[in-house]
């Protein structure tokens, strides 16, 4: 009963998050707001983390949908699920699923489901708080500034027309929503403590995903910067700026 109650509660929280009226696309796309002068941001709003994004344009509802589709259903999501499934296959976790190709497929599918719930929760909660949940690559140079930006972005979202960084409830809660939901298909011996422990790993995985987007796949200075991740509006503006 406790397992079913936990799974149902997690699904209810996710449903409330994604049912926000702001999630649905507007009938007419809103005109992009004028670029804000980041020097005009009040000091109190810059205490959390000074934004390394020099040019910010708040995404439209269509932009949010495209970024969500990539994060939830794109090749990067499948790659993360395959890597996590491979690690679990090597460590035989959970052991009840055995080993071999069928077990590997089951583990990959499980991790993809966890990632899908995590991403849906993150974007849905961001809509409730009117935040921009997409990852914005750093426009700074140097390994350590970019590394720090990727890690801090795990717990922050962009808010307002100037895109200043704020603490993100969805960034912290969504990894645990994903693993709590996984109790619905995990072996019966797994409980809330196990889901919380897996949530810690999932949170670390989100940080690792941001590092991959920053250095490998999604940023302006990455190994595969021209591949298929949709650009955020500020990336598009920056690319057009001579």
C-alpha positions as CSV (number, residue, x, y, z in Angstrom):
1,X,0.0,0.0,0.0
2,X,2.8,2.4,0.8
3,X,4.4,1.8,-2.6
4,X,1.2,2.4,-4.4
5,X,0.5,5.5,-2.3
6,X,3.9,6.9,-3.1
7,X,3.7,6.3,-6.8
8,X,0.2,7.8,-7.0
9,X,1.3,10.9,-5.0
10,X,4.3,11.4,-7.3
11,X,2.1,11.1,-10.4
12,X,-0.4,13.6,-8.9
13,X,2.4,16.2,-8.2
14,X,3.6,15.8,-11.8
15,X,0.1,16.1,-13.2
16,X,-0.5,19.3,-11.2
17,X,2.8,20.8,-12.5
18,X,2.2,20.1,-16.1
19,X,-1.5,21.1,-16.0
20,X,-0.6,24.8,-15.4
21,X,-2.3,26.9,-18.0
22,X,1.1,28.5,-18.9
23,X,2.3,25.1,-20.3
24,X,0.0,25.2,-23.3
25,X,1.1,27.1,-26.4
26,X,-0.4,30.4,-27.0
27,X,-2.6,30.8,-30.1
28,X,-0.4,33.7,-31.2
29,X,3.3,33.7,-30.3
30,X,4.2,36.6,-28.2
31,X,6.6,39.2,-29.6
32,X,10.1,38.7,-28.1
33,X,10.7,41.2,-25.3
34,X,13.4,43.9,-25.8
35,X,16.8,42.9,-24.7
36,X,17.4,44.0,-21.1
37,X,20.4,45.8,-19.9
38,X,21.9,43.3,-17.4
39,X,23.7,46.1,-15.7
40,X,20.3,47.4,-14.5
41,X,19.6,44.3,-12.5
42,X,19.2,45.1,-8.8
43,X,22.2,43.9,-6.7
44,X,19.8,41.8,-4.6
45,X,18.8,39.8,-7.7
46,X,22.4,39.1,-8.6
47,X,23.5,37.7,-5.2
48,X,22.6,34.1,-6.1
49,X,24.8,33.8,-9.2
50,X,25.9,36.5,-11.5
51,X,24.6,35.6,-14.9
52,X,27.4,34.7,-17.4
53,X,24.8,35.1,-20.2
54,X,25.6,38.4,-21.9
55,X,22.5,38.4,-24.2
56,X,19.2,37.0,-22.9
57,X,15.9,36.7,-24.8
58,X,13.1,35.0,-22.9
59,X,11.9,31.9,-24.8
60,X,8.4,31.9,-26.3
61,X,6.0,29.0,-25.6
62,X,7.0,27.5,-28.9
63,X,10.7,27.7,-27.9
64,X,9.9,26.1,-24.6
65,X,8.1,23.2,-26.3
66,X,11.0,22.6,-28.7
67,X,13.5,22.6,-25.9
68,X,11.3,20.3,-23.8
69,X,11.0,17.9,-26.7
70,X,14.8,17.8,-27.1
71,X,15.5,17.3,-23.4
72,X,12.7,14.7,-22.9
73,X,12.7,12.8,-26.2
74,X,15.8,13.8,-28.1
75,X,19.0,11.7,-28.7
76,X,20.6,13.1,-25.6
77,X,17.9,11.7,-23.4
78,X,18.3,8.2,-25.0
79,X,22.1,8.4,-24.6
80,X,21.8,9.2,-20.9
81,X,19.4,6.3,-20.4
82,X,21.7,3.9,-22.3
83,X,24.7,5.0,-20.2
84,X,22.8,4.6,-17.0
85,X,21.4,1.3,-18.1
86,X,24.9,0.1,-19.0
87,X,26.2,1.0,-15.6
88,X,23.3,-0.9,-13.9
89,X,23.8,-3.9,-16.2
90,X,27.5,-4.0,-15.1
91,X,26.5,-3.8,-11.4
92,X,23.5,-6.0,-11.8
93,X,21.2,-3.4,-10.3
94,X,18.5,-4.3,-9.5
95,X,19.5,-8.0,-9.3
96,X,15.9,-9.2,-9.8
97,X,16.1,-8.1,-13.5
98,X,19.0,-10.5,-14.2
99,X,21.5,-9.9,-17.0
100,X,21.7,-10.1,-20.8
101,X,20.2,-8.1,-23.6
102,X,16.6,-8.3,-22.3
103,X,17.7,-7.1,-18.8
104,X,19.8,-4.3,-20.4
105,X,16.8,-3.2,-22.4
106,X,14.6,-3.2,-19.3
107,X,17.2,-1.1,-17.4
108,X,17.5,1.4,-20.3
109,X,13.7,1.7,-20.5
110,X,13.5,2.2,-16.7
111,X,16.1,5.0,-16.9
112,X,14.4,6.6,-19.8
113,X,11.1,6.6,-17.9
114,X,12.8,8.2,-14.9
115,X,14.4,10.8,-17.1
116,X,11.1,11.6,-18.8
117,X,9.3,12.1,-15.5
118,X,12.2,14.2,-14.2
119,X,12.2,16.5,-17.3
120,X,8.5,16.8,-17.3
121,X,8.5,17.8,-13.7
122,X,11.3,20.3,-14.1
123,X,9.6,22.1,-17.0
124,X,6.1,21.9,-15.4
125,X,7.2,23.3,-12.0
126,X,9.2,26.0,-13.9
127,X,6.0,27.1,-15.6
128,X,4.2,27.4,-12.2
129,X,7.0,29.7,-11.0
130,X,7.3,31.4,-14.4
131,X,10.9,30.4,-14.8
132,X,13.0,29.4,-17.8
133,X,14.0,25.8,-17.2
134,X,16.2,25.4,-20.3
135,X,20.0,25.1,-20.0
136,X,21.8,28.1,-21.2
137,X,25.4,27.5,-22.1
138,X,27.9,29.9,-20.6
139,X,29.3,32.7,-22.9
140,X,32.3,32.8,-20.7
141,X,35.7,31.4,-21.5
142,X,37.9,29.0,-19.6
143,X,37.3,25.5,-18.1
144,X,36.5,26.4,-14.5
145,X,34.0,29.3,-15.1
146,X,32.1,27.0,-17.5
147,X,32.4,24.1,-15.2
148,X,31.0,26.1,-12.3
149,X,28.2,27.5,-14.5
150,X,27.1,24.0,-15.5
151,X,26.9,22.8,-11.9
152,X,25.1,25.9,-10.5
153,X,22.6,25.7,-13.4
154,X,21.4,22.4,-11.9
155,X,19.8,24.3,-9.0
156,X,18.9,27.6,-10.8
157,X,16.5,28.8,-13.4
158,X,16.2,32.0,-15.4
159,X,13.6,34.6,-14.3
160,X,12.3,37.8,-15.7
161,X,13.1,39.6,-19.0
162,X,16.8,40.0,-18.0
163,X,17.2,36.3,-17.3
164,X,18.8,36.7,-13.9
165,X,19.4,33.4,-12.0
166,X,17.1,32.3,-9.2
167,X,16.9,29.2,-7.1
168,X,14.9,26.6,-9.0
169,X,12.5,24.4,-7.0
170,X,11.9,22.2,-10.0
171,X,15.6,21.7,-10.5
172,X,15.9,20.3,-6.9
173,X,12.6,18.4,-6.7
174,X,12.3,16.9,-10.2
175,X,15.1,14.2,-9.9
176,X,13.3,12.8,-6.8
177,X,9.9,12.9,-8.5
178,X,11.4,10.7,-11.3
179,X,12.8,8.1,-8.9
180,X,9.7,8.1,-6.7
181,X,7.6,7.3,-9.7
182,X,10.0,4.5,-10.6
183,X,8.7,2.6,-7.6
184,X,5.7,1.7,-9.7
185,X,7.8,-0.7,-11.8
186,X,10.8,-1.5,-9.6
187,X,10.9,-4.8,-7.6
188,X,8.6,-4.8,-4.6
189,X,11.4,-4.7,-2.0
190,X,12.3,-1.1,-3.1
191,X,10.7,1.6,-0.9
192,X,10.8,5.4,-0.3
193,X,14.4,5.3,1.1
194,X,15.6,3.5,-2.0
195,X,13.8,6.0,-4.2
196,X,15.4,8.9,-2.3
197,X,18.8,7.3,-2.7
198,X,18.3,6.9,-6.4
199,X,17.1,10.5,-6.5
200,X,20.5,11.6,-5.2
201,X,22.1,9.8,-8.1
202,X,19.6,11.3,-10.5
203,X,20.4,14.8,-9.2
204,X,24.1,14.1,-9.8
205,X,23.2,12.8,-13.3
206,X,21.4,16.1,-14.1
207,X,24.5,18.0,-13.2
208,X,26.5,15.6,-15.4
209,X,24.0,16.2,-18.2
210,X,24.6,20.0,-17.9
211,X,28.3,19.4,-18.1
212,X,27.8,17.4,-21.3
213,X,25.6,20.2,-22.7
214,X,28.2,22.8,-21.8
215,X,31.3,21.0,-23.1
216,X,30.2,18.3,-25.6
217,X,26.9,18.9,-27.2
218,X,25.0,22.1,-26.7
219,X,27.1,25.2,-26.2
220,X,28.8,27.7,-28.6
221,X,32.2,26.2,-27.8
222,X,31.4,22.5,-27.7
223,X,32.7,19.5,-29.7
224,X,29.3,19.1,-31.5
225,X,28.0,22.7,-31.4
226,X,26.4,22.4,-34.8
227,X,24.3,19.3,-34.1
228,X,20.6,19.1,-33.5
229,X,19.9,20.7,-30.1
230,X,17.5,23.7,-30.5
231,X,19.1,27.0,-29.7
232,X,17.7,29.1,-26.9
233,X,16.6,32.6,-28.0
234,X,19.7,34.2,-26.4
235,X,22.0,31.8,-28.3
236,X,20.2,32.8,-31.6
237,X,20.6,36.5,-30.8
238,X,24.2,36.1,-29.8
239,X,24.9,34.2,-33.1
240,X,23.4,37.1,-35.1
241,X,25.2,39.8,-33.2
242,X,28.3,40.8,-35.3
